[in-house]
Amino acid sequence: MKAKKKKRQDDFQKVKLKVGKKKPKADNATNTNFRTRGIHLSEQLKTDTSGPTTHRQLGIHDLLSQLHHYNANVKHSALLGLRELLSLNPSLLEQHLSRLLSEVAAVFTDKDGNVRVAATRVLRFIAQSVPAERVAPFFPLLSAHLSCAMTHIELGIQEDAMKVLDVLLEHYPALLAARPAVLLTNFLELISHRQNSGGAKKVQDIKTRTWALSVNPNRTVTSQQWRLSVLLRLGRFLQAVVEERPVEEGDMSVPNDGSFGSSGEGRLTPLYLIWEELAYSKVGVKVYEHSGSKPTPHSTFRLRPDSEPGAAAGEGLDSAEAVQSFAATLVPLLLEVWVEASTSDSPWNNSEGGHLLTPDAMSVMFQVLSILQLLRKLAPQKEQQDALDAWFRKEYLGDFKQHFMKNFPYGVQDTPKHKKKVNLKRGKQTAAIPGLTLDPLALNITLCQVMVSLSQRQSFGREADGEWLTPLRTFVRDTLGSDVKLSYRQLHMLLGTVWKMVLTQRSKTVTEDLLAAVYFYYQQRHLTLQTRSLLLSFYSKIYLLEQGHAHIARSKVLCRWLASLPVQLSQLGHRNPALSARLIQSIQAAASRGNKDLLNSLQTHACKLYDPQEGVVVLLPVESQQRMVQLLYFLPKMTQALLTKLSCCCTTGRISAGLAASLIRIVHLRSSLSGWSVGNQEATVQDVDYISFLFSTLMGFSSNKLASLQDASDTKAAPPSPLSPLRLYPTSLEQFTHHWDIVEEICHSLETLGSKSQCFDILQNGIYEYLTKLRVVPDSMAAGLLRAMSRLLDLSILPIEPVLRFLSRCCLSLLSLLITQQQEAPTDTNHKREAVWGACVSALGTVPRLLRMILQLRVSDLSEEELPQLGQILSMLLQHTPLHSQMLANTSLLQEMIQHLTRYSRGATREQWLTDLLYCYSVTVAHSSSAHRGNMGLQDMY
């Protein structure tokens, strides 16, 4: 017993602790002395270095993957990061465009409003950076997400879908307009709902409405503001559809909207190619159907066939039936919106103040009218539009007159401003809706255009439209006849309304009344160029309809307008070249039709218009100058004063040489000497005045200018000498070339007059009377005279002695000038030197006595410096083959002159010029000795 007890005590023996000793470790103590190491996974925490990142070190793939996160804040921050990343790295747009568009479009229907707003901002950034052709392959996906958002059950998503639609309408209107059918249905569902009708209650009426306006009190804006927001987008969408449809070039006189002109959008532009220039060009030419514009609905070209035979008709508004079907659904809704807007906010009854509208109601009604206008333009062809207009008139003219014309014209209601606290959130939402502030003038003008488009031409058996058109005509007349300031668009619409009324009413009184109102507005000052051009285009097109419409013919207003055009052109001058060009086009159109009022006014102001210093013919651009020259053909009379100014215009170089040649040809055709006339038309130019015009233009300088050259002491001309008896006034190469081209045209006109001998007699009488006493002569005039003499003179005509002496002095002075220029610049050749040499040798070859008078020059009178020049002149004449026979006929004079040159030439050795002269003489005489017998008859001419 005792042993067991002792053993048990050993098992549970208590350890005695001693002071100052370390406490022993327990048997079950845990050893904490261990070492640890971290595990490093190199791929798991690796930073994305494959592309750019945001400030949070997130790449494009990370951000796009976060758009699928369940947390709205994560998606919102991902969209903000996308915008940051794309703005810093635009190249990512090209690389990840497909995924960007698909992921961003997927959050259009997100439940969180902040996410939707951020997605819209990202989409706007992408749309501003990527062109439409790059987005086109992915646009069906965008359109599908947009349709989901527009038809979503959540009202906030529908409202944000309008902002997405704004972005697409702003940047990709053509892509939206390509598939309009689905979006048009979505627009209808935003403001209305389908009515369920049983089979027993069906009514076989085309005007049976299956859609009714819907009201949702849970929206953050009023029903009227919501409808305004939707109608604004619908109008912009229909406008995009209309603008993307090509307009034929020839359909300008009466376009679809009843207007007189077109803005040019969507018009087909032909592509002109010069294949010779492109044959060896490295740059290719891209050729598309219809010159690169969108193919018309009637084109046979398709990139791929339609999936179903009837799919094309249901996809859009490519047929008149589709447009009519959509209009039958939309127009009743628009009428309901009009009635609701015109009566909801008006505290007065219909008899008192019913025409006064609140700004919201006015904006809604304006959008209704704008959409009705666009519906008419949706017809693909002109014939289909006429049928659509007839359908509108048949179905809705009564409703339009009942509702639209009830309180016309409309005005704005003065609403008192209450001093109460405005809900800021509601105020921001209201301000976000554009178009709330509208001028009542715009509403009334649009209403006029819509109603006038439904009028029809007055004829026997048709109901007259004068009763309901009278207030519209009165409004148009009063608006144009007052001092109210109209914008370009408002004026364009008013002129289109006037155009339609003039063509449909066919009344002389109505036409004069409306045109007088337009002319009153035309006479206002400070009109812009665009406005003035629009008015000119209107009057010009109205005038072109004069022949086929008796109520327009001989309109007093049109005659007064036409008579004022030359006055306006002379007063405007070159201050506005674009407007002057429009004036000239209008003048030319009326002049070609022989309008007496315009031609008389043009005749009165012709001298001012064709003034060589201040006239528009020399101040305007080349295209306008050409039209001004063409107008000369229609002038009833060309007076002597006008011909003097025209001659100065040709000679001063203010117009090009080609244009001056055209002017000379026109004056020639209007002269009786040309032998060309039209019917009993009298000659515009008298014979004496015409010859005087040709002679003055041939001189190239006016009499006053020539007189000033004779009196000027500091002239650039060299002093006279025996070898250069005339002082030649040097002209520039440009001036000489210009005058030379004119001389050629004048010679051609003189050659076509008939008798060369009579023309030459007139020309030499003019030279004898005005030029033989001149001491200073411009070199261009001297060369021109020699050129004209050689072309008009033949061997049977003998010039008078004074004229021969003057021409010989001109020829000798020009030859001396050529030698001087050759010494100064031996290698320099230009057109002036060649023309002068050609004129001299041609005159010497044509007038034999002219060469003889030059060879009779007294060598003893020449100075030592002039002897080499004379020798070089003779060498040049001897080297010219066509002059060999004439030189041989004057062998005695030539031998005598060479002997004198040899005698007077000083120096121990023979100079080079004399050696060349003797060599040329010997070669010429030896070469022509065999033919000298046959040419002996030429001596009888001297």
C-alpha positions, 0 to 999 in steps of 0.5 A: 500500500505504501509503495503504490502511494509513493509511486502515485505521488511521483507521477503527480509530483509538484515542481518546486520553484526557486527564487532567481532560477529560470522557470522550467518548460512544461512538458506540453509547451509548443516550440515557437522557434520556426522560420517562414518564407513567402510564396511569390506567384509571378503571373498572378499579381503581374501588372498589365503592361500590354497597353495603356492604363488609367491612373488606377492601373486598369487597361482597356480589357479590365474596364470593359470586363467591369461593365458586367459587374453587378455593382452600379458604382463599379460600372460607373467608374469603369465608364469614367475610366474608359473615357479617360483612357480613350481621351489619352490614347485615341488609337485604342478606338481603332483597335477595340471599336467593335467591343467598345460599341457592344459593351457601351451600348449594352448599358443603355438599359442599365437600372442606374441612371448615373451609369446610363448618363456615363454611357451616353457621354462615352458614346458621344466621345466615340462618335466625335472621334470615329467617322460614320463609315467605320461605325457602319458595320456595328450600327445594327447592334447600336440600333437594336440597343437603342430600340430596347431603351426606347421601348423599355418599361422603365420611364427613366431609361426611355428618357435617357434613350432620347439623349442617346438618340440625340448623339446618333442624330448629330453624328450618324444621321445617315446610318439612322435613316437607313432603317427607319421602320423600327424607329418610327414604331418606337416613336409612336409607342413613346407617346401613344399606345395601341387600342385593342378592338374586337372583331365585331367592332371593326369599322372599314374606315381608312381613318379608323385610329388604332393608336391613342395618346397615352398619359403617364403621371409617373414621369418627371415632366408633364405629358406635354413636355414629354411629347414635345421632347419626342416630337423634336427627335422625330422631326430631326429623324425625319429630316435625316431621312429626307436629306439622305435621299438624292435629288435629281439635278433637273428638278430645280424649278418646282421642288417637292416642297413647293419652293423655288430653290433647294439647299443642294443637300443630297443632290447628285453631283456628276464626276468629270474625268479626263482620262488622258491625265489619269492614264499615267497617273499613280493615283487611282480614281474611285468610281461609285454608283451615282458619283458616290452618293447613296444609291436611289431606292430604284437602283438595281445595284445591291451589295447583297440580295434581300433575305425575303422578297417583301422585306424591302417594302417593310424596312423603310419608307421607300414607297409611297404606300409605306409613307401613306400608311405611316402618315395615316397612323401619325397624322391623327395623333398629331391632330390630337396633340395640336388640339390638346396644346391649343386648348389646355393652357388657354384660359379664354374661350375661342372668341376672345384670346384663342390665338394666344398661346403659351410658349410650351403650347407654341413649341408643340404646335410648331413641331406638329407642323414641322413633322407634317412638312417632312411627311410630304417630303418622304415620297421618293419621286415627284409623281408620288409626292403629287399623289401624296399631296392629293391624299393629304388634301382628300383626307385631312384638309377639312381637319386642318382647316378646322384646327389650324386655321381656327385662330390663325394667326397665333400670338404669344401669351403674356404669362405673369411671373410668380415670385415663388420658389422653383423646384431646381430638379424640375427646372433643370429637366424642363430646361433640358428640352430644347425649343421651348422659346419660339417666335410666333412668327415661325409658327405662323410661317410654317402653318402657311407653308403646310396649308398652301402645299395642300392647295390645288391649281385653279381650273374649271370644275375644281373647287376654289381655295380662295376662301381659306387661302385669303388669311394666309395670303394676307399674312404673307403680304403683311409680313413681307411688306413690314419692317420685320426682320426675318431669318434666312430660313423664315424668308425661304419658307415665305418665298416658297409659299409665295411661289406656290400661291402664284402657281396655283392661284393663277390670278394677275391681281394676286400675283402682283400683290404678292410680288409687290410685297416681296419687292418691298422686302427686297428694297430694304437695306443691310440685307445679308449676302445670303438673303439678297441672293435668295431674293435674286434667285426667287425673282429670276426663277419667277421671270423664267416662268413668264412665257408659260403663265399669262398671269406672270407675263409683263408683270409691272413688279418684275419689270421694275425689278429688272430695270433696277438690276443694272443700277444696283450692279453699277452701285455695288461694283466689286465690294461684293463679288458674289452678289455681283455675280448673282446680279449679272446672272439675272441680267443675262437671263433677262437680256437673252429673252429680250426684255426691253425694260432691262435692255434700256436700263443696261444701255443707260448704264453701259458706260459706267459698267464698262469703264476701264478704270472703275467699271465692274467689267475690270474689277470683278473676277474672271467668271463675272468678266466673261458674263459682262462681255457676253452681255454686250451681244444683247445691247440695243446700241453701242455708242461711240463713247461705249466703244471708246471705253471698250477699246481701253478695256482691251488695251489697258490689260485689265481683262485677259487677252482671250476675253478681249478677243471675245469682246472684239468678236462680239463687236464684230458680229454686231456690226453691219460689216460682218454680214451677219444679222438676225431678222430685221434687227438693226446694226448695233454698231455704226460702220465708222464707229466700228472701224474707229474701234478697231484702229484704236484697239490696234494702236494699243494706246489711247491718244492721250497716252501717246500725246503724253509720251511725246511731251515727256522728257524722262521717257524710257525711250532711247534717243533717235539716231540715223539707224533708229529714227524713232524713239521706241518706248519699251513695253513689258513682256506681259503687255507686249504679249497681251497686245500681240494677241489682240492684234491677231484678232483685229487682223482676223476681223479686218480680213473678214470684212470683204475687200482688203484694198478698202481695209488697207486704205482705211488703215493707212489713212488712219496711220497718215492722219494720226501716227506719221508725226509721232516721234516716240512710238511704243514697240508693241504698237510699231510691231502691231502695225507691221503685222497688220500691214503684212496681213492686209497688203498684197503685191497689187496694193501700193501704199502711199509714200508718207506711210511707207516712210513711217513704216520703214522707220518703224521697221529699222528702229525695231531691227536696231532694237533687236540687235541691241537686245541680242548684244545685251543677252545673247542667249535670252530668247522670248516671245517678244523678240520672236514676234518683233523679228517675225513682224519685220521680215513679214512686212519686208517680204510683203512690201518690196519698197519697204526693203528698198527704203531701208537699203537706201540708208546713208552709211556716212550718217552713222556713227562708229558704234552703229556700223556693226549694228547695221552690218548685223542687221544686213547679215540677219536679212541675208540669212532669212531665206524668204527675203533672198529674192528681194535682196537679189532684186536690190543687189546694187543697193546692197553692194553699195552699202557693203562697200561703204561699210567696208570703207568706213570700218576702221581698224588694222584687222577686219572685224568679225561682224564685217567678215560675217556680212561678207560671208552671208552676202557671198553665200546668198549671191552664189546660191541664188545666181542660178535663179536670178534670171527668173526673179528679174521681174521683181525689179519692175516693182521698185 
